[in-house]
C-alpha cells in the first residue's frame, strides 16, 4: 500500500520553537518504533476534520505542556493518513524521557482511552505504513512496542499494545467490509494458534476477552472475600483471602489467552 504522508506544511503545523525544537537524535540509529494513543476520550470524525485535530494536539503540547512542538514523530488518523510531526530527524518528546525519546520513534494513533478504542482497518494499515517508513527512510530497527514498554503508563491502550506486540500486522479489509467484521479478510498467524485470523477482528476480540476476564476475576475476588468473612473468629481472614487471590492470579496466568501474538525480533 502507498504511504499517505501529510507533510507539516499540508496540515498547517506551527513552526517549532528554537533551539530545543531543532534537537536532532543523539543516537545514529533508533532501536525501533513506539506506538502511542491519546489517553483521552476520542470520537471518530470525517477526514476533512483530522488536520484540525492534529493542529489541536500540537497546540496542546506547545501551549499546555510547554514543549517545542507536537510530541510525536508521526500521527495516524483513522482514515490511514500519516501526519508528519517531528519526523525522522528531530527527536520526539513523547516516550517519557530523553533516553527513551532517543531510543525509538514515537507514532501516535488517533485512538482514545474511551469512545473509539480499537483502530479501524484503514488506521491499522496507516500505522503499519508509518512503521515501515521509519524503518526504510529513518534509521529504525525492527523493534516494535508500546509507550508502556519501559515507562509507567497505560499507553497505547490494550488494543494497540496487542497489535504492536503481534508484529504490527496489516488488515486488507476494505471500507465496504468494515460494517461486517465477522468475516476475516486478511489472514495472519499468531503465536499458539493454528487458525488464521483477520488483524482487525483479532484486535476487537482480544479487547472483549480482556474485559470479560477482568470482570470474572473481580467477581471471584468479591466472592472469596464474602466467604472468608464467614469462616469464624479463629480463622485469619486476610491470610485466606490473600492465598485464594494468589491462586486466582496463578489460574489466570495458566489459562493464558495469549493475546500477544508472535514476539518481535
C-alpha positions as CSV (number, residue, x, y, z in Angstrom):
1,X,0.0,0.0,0.0
2,X,1.2,3.5,-0.8
3,X,2.1,5.7,2.2
4,X,-0.4,8.6,2.6
5,X,2.0,11.1,4.1
6,X,0.7,14.5,5.1
7,X,3.7,16.9,5.4
8,X,3.7,19.6,8.1
9,X,3.0,22.4,5.6
10,X,0.0,20.4,4.4
11,X,-1.7,20.0,7.8
12,X,-0.9,23.6,8.8
13,X,1.7,22.9,11.5
14,X,3.1,25.8,13.5
15,X,6.9,26.4,13.4
16,X,8.7,24.6,16.2
17,X,10.4,26.6,18.8
18,X,14.2,27.1,18.7
19,X,16.6,25.9,19.9
20,X,15.1,22.8,21.5
21,X,12.7,22.2,18.6
22,X,15.6,21.6,16.3
23,X,17.2,18.9,18.6
24,X,18.4,16.1,16.4
25,X,18.5,12.5,17.6
26,X,21.6,11.8,19.7
27,X,22.0,8.2,18.5
28,X,22.9,7.3,15.0
29,X,20.2,4.6,14.9
30,X,16.8,4.1,16.5
31,X,16.1,0.8,18.1
32,X,12.6,0.9,16.6
33,X,9.1,2.4,17.0
34,X,6.9,3.0,20.0
35,X,3.1,3.2,19.4
36,X,1.0,5.7,21.4
37,X,-2.6,6.6,21.8
38,X,-4.3,9.8,23.0
39,X,-5.1,8.7,26.5
40,X,-8.3,10.8,26.5
41,X,-11.8,10.1,25.0
42,X,-11.8,10.3,21.2
43,X,-14.6,10.2,18.7
44,X,-14.1,9.4,15.1
45,X,-14.6,12.2,12.6
46,X,-14.7,12.8,8.9
47,X,-11.3,13.1,7.3
48,X,-11.7,16.8,6.5
49,X,-11.5,17.4,10.3
50,X,-8.4,15.3,11.0
51,X,-5.9,18.0,10.2
52,X,-7.6,20.4,12.6
53,X,-7.3,17.8,15.4
54,X,-3.6,17.3,14.7
55,X,-3.2,21.1,15.0
56,X,-5.1,20.9,18.3
57,X,-2.7,18.3,19.5
58,X,0.3,20.5,18.6
59,X,-1.2,23.5,20.4
60,X,-1.9,21.4,23.5
61,X,1.7,20.1,23.5
62,X,3.3,23.6,22.8
63,X,1.0,25.8,24.9
64,X,-0.2,23.4,27.5
65,X,2.9,21.2,28.0
66,X,5.4,23.9,27.1
67,X,7.1,21.6,24.5
68,X,8.8,23.0,21.5
69,X,6.5,21.2,19.1
70,X,4.0,18.3,18.8
71,X,5.5,15.5,20.8
72,X,5.2,12.7,18.2
73,X,7.3,11.7,15.3
74,X,4.1,10.9,13.3
75,X,0.3,10.8,13.9
76,X,-2.0,8.4,12.1
77,X,-5.7,9.2,11.7
78,X,-8.5,6.6,11.4
79,X,-8.5,7.0,7.6
80,X,-4.9,5.8,7.3
81,X,-3.2,9.1,6.7
82,X,0.2,9.6,8.3
83,X,0.8,13.2,9.6
84,X,4.4,14.3,9.9
85,X,5.1,15.5,13.4
86,X,8.7,15.9,14.3
87,X,9.5,13.5,11.6
88,X,12.6,11.3,11.1
89,X,15.4,13.6,12.1
90,X,14.2,15.7,15.1
91,X,13.9,13.9,18.5
92,X,10.4,13.3,19.8
93,X,9.3,14.2,23.3
94,X,6.6,11.6,23.8
95,X,8.3,8.5,25.1
96,X,8.9,9.6,28.6
97,X,12.5,10.9,29.0
98,X,15.4,11.9,26.8
99,X,16.9,8.4,26.7
100,X,13.6,6.8,25.7
101,X,13.0,9.6,23.1
102,X,16.4,9.0,21.6
103,X,15.8,5.2,21.6
104,X,12.7,5.0,19.5
105,X,10.5,6.9,17.1
106,X,7.0,7.8,18.5
107,X,3.9,7.1,16.4
108,X,0.5,8.0,17.7
109,X,-2.8,6.5,16.5
110,X,-5.8,8.8,16.9
111,X,-7.5,6.3,19.3
112,X,-8.8,7.1,22.7
113,X,-9.0,5.6,26.2
114,X,-12.8,5.7,25.7
115,X,-15.0,6.3,22.7
116,X,-13.0,4.9,19.8
117,X,-10.6,2.5,21.4
118,X,-9.9,-0.1,18.6
119,X,-8.3,1.1,15.4
120,X,-10.3,0.6,12.2
121,X,-8.7,-1.3,9.3
122,X,-7.5,1.9,7.5
123,X,-5.8,3.1,10.6
124,X,-4.2,-0.3,11.2
125,X,-2.6,-0.1,7.8
126,X,-1.7,3.6,8.2
127,X,0.2,2.7,11.4
128,X,2.0,-0.1,9.6
129,X,2.8,2.4,6.8
130,X,4.3,4.8,9.4
131,X,6.4,2.0,11.0
132,X,7.6,0.9,7.6
133,X,8.5,4.5,6.7
134,X,10.6,4.8,9.9
135,X,12.4,1.7,9.0
136,X,13.0,2.4,5.4
137,X,13.7,6.2,5.5
138,X,14.9,6.7,9.0
139,X,17.4,4.6,10.9
140,X,14.9,2.5,12.8
141,X,15.5,-1.2,13.7
142,X,12.9,-3.9,13.8
143,X,11.8,-3.5,17.4
144,X,8.1,-2.5,17.7
145,X,6.3,-1.9,21.0
146,X,4.2,0.4,23.1
147,X,4.8,3.5,25.1
148,X,4.3,1.4,28.3
149,X,7.4,-0.7,27.4
150,X,10.0,0.8,29.7
151,X,7.7,3.6,31.0
152,X,4.9,3.5,33.6
153,X,1.8,4.3,31.6
154,X,-1.3,2.6,30.2
155,X,-0.5,4.0,26.7
156,X,-1.1,2.9,24.0
157,X,-4.2,1.0,25.3
158,X,-4.7,-2.7,25.2
159,X,-5.8,-2.9,21.5
160,X,-2.8,-1.0,20.1
161,X,-0.4,-2.7,22.5
162,X,-1.6,-6.1,21.4
163,X,-1.3,-5.1,17.8
164,X,2.3,-3.8,18.2
165,X,3.5,-6.9,20.0
166,X,1.8,-9.1,17.4
167,X,4.3,-7.5,14.9
168,X,2.0,-4.8,13.6
169,X,0.1,-6.9,11.0
170,X,-1.9,-5.3,8.2
171,X,-5.6,-5.7,7.5
172,X,-6.8,-5.9,4.0
173,X,-10.4,-5.1,5.0
174,X,-12.0,-2.6,2.6
175,X,-14.3,0.2,3.7
176,X,-17.3,-1.6,2.4
177,X,-16.4,-4.6,4.6
178,X,-15.9,-2.6,7.8
179,X,-19.6,-2.9,8.7
180,X,-19.4,-6.7,8.7
181,X,-16.4,-7.7,10.7
182,X,-17.5,-11.3,11.2
183,X,-15.7,-12.4,8.0
184,X,-11.9,-12.4,8.2
185,X,-10.3,-10.8,5.1
186,X,-6.5,-10.7,5.6
187,X,-5.1,-13.9,7.1
188,X,-2.2,-13.9,9.5
189,X,-1.0,-16.4,12.1
190,X,-0.2,-15.6,15.7
191,X,1.6,-17.5,18.4
192,X,0.0,-20.6,19.8
193,X,-2.9,-20.8,17.4
194,X,-3.3,-22.8,14.3
195,X,-6.2,-21.0,12.7
196,X,-5.6,-17.7,10.8
197,X,-7.4,-14.6,11.9
198,X,-8.1,-11.1,10.5
199,X,-6.0,-8.4,12.2
200,X,-8.9,-6.1,13.0
201,X,-11.2,-8.9,14.1
202,X,-8.4,-10.2,16.3
203,X,-7.9,-6.8,18.0
204,X,-11.7,-6.5,18.6
205,X,-11.9,-10.0,20.0
206,X,-8.9,-9.5,22.2
207,X,-10.3,-6.4,23.7
208,X,-13.5,-8.3,24.6
209,X,-11.6,-11.2,26.1
210,X,-9.6,-8.8,28.3
211,X,-12.8,-7.1,29.6
212,X,-14.5,-10.4,30.2
213,X,-11.5,-11.8,32.1
214,X,-11.2,-8.7,34.3
215,X,-14.9,-8.9,35.2
216,X,-14.6,-12.6,36.1
217,X,-11.6,-12.0,38.3
218,X,-13.3,-9.1,40.1
219,X,-16.4,-11.3,40.7
220,X,-14.3,-14.2,42.0
221,X,-12.4,-11.9,44.4
222,X,-15.6,-10.4,45.8
223,X,-17.0,-13.9,46.4
224,X,-13.8,-15.1,48.1
225,X,-13.9,-12.1,50.5
226,X,-17.5,-12.8,51.4
227,X,-16.9,-16.5,52.1
228,X,-13.7,-15.8,54.1
229,X,-15.6,-13.4,56.3
230,X,-17.9,-16.2,57.3
231,X,-15.3,-18.7,58.4
232,X,-15.2,-17.6,62.1
233,X,-13.1,-15.7,64.5
234,X,-10.4,-18.3,64.8
235,X,-9.5,-18.0,61.1
236,X,-7.1,-15.4,59.7
237,X,-9.5,-14.0,57.1
238,X,-6.8,-11.8,55.5
239,X,-4.5,-14.8,55.1
240,X,-7.2,-16.9,53.4
241,X,-8.2,-14.0,51.1
242,X,-4.5,-13.5,50.1
243,X,-3.9,-17.2,49.4
244,X,-7.0,-17.6,47.3
245,X,-6.3,-14.4,45.4
246,X,-2.9,-15.7,44.6
247,X,-4.5,-18.9,43.3
248,X,-6.8,-16.9,41.1
249,X,-3.9,-14.9,39.7
250,X,-2.0,-18.1,39.0
251,X,-5.0,-19.6,37.3
252,X,-5.4,-16.6,35.1
253,X,-1.7,-17.0,34.1
254,X,-2.2,-20.7,33.5
255,X,-5.2,-20.0,31.2
256,X,-3.1,-17.6,29.2
257,X,-5.4,-16.3,26.5
258,X,-2.2,-15.5,24.6
259,X,-3.2,-12.1,23.2
260,X,0.4,-11.1,22.5
261,X,0.9,-12.8,19.1
262,X,4.3,-13.5,17.8
263,X,7.2,-12.0,19.6
264,X,9.3,-9.2,18.0
265,X,12.8,-9.9,16.9
